[in-house]
């Protein structure tokens, strides 16, 4: 936790797993509909992008990106450590706490993100040769 290495081979393996997951989701009508809904509702904001990323974004991620993210978002005061298992409080104090005492702290700047919401009627049709239909309706009240 205090000195991550993010090995290149593990990064590549996780990228490949996520790319496979994205491919699988593209065969699920409800997933396709939900992603298009989010993209349309939130226009070009961060909320309109898939959490797992896209094929393009995943293929561009680097080890340095992970290290930068870790340094920026995971200082000690922004993390929660959970210990589970057959371990006593004394063991945690003697074996775990000394290792995390050197974990750097920092200040994460407050960030807000605009929430642009689609305001006019729109119909989006995704034409696929399948026997199942997914419809998402949104009303403003």
LINKAKA-V632603 format. One record per helix or strand of 2 or more residues. SS is the DSSP state (H for helix, E for strand). FROM is the first residue (numbers start at 1). TO is the last residue. If there is no record, write none. Layout:
# LINKAKA-V632603
ss->SS from->FROM to->TO
ss->SS from->FROM to->TO
This chain:
# LINKAKA-V632603
ss->H from->8 to->25
ss->H from->29 to->41
ss->H from->46 to->48
ss->H from->55 to->60
ss->H from->63 to->73
ss->H from->76 to->78
ss->H from->89 to->100
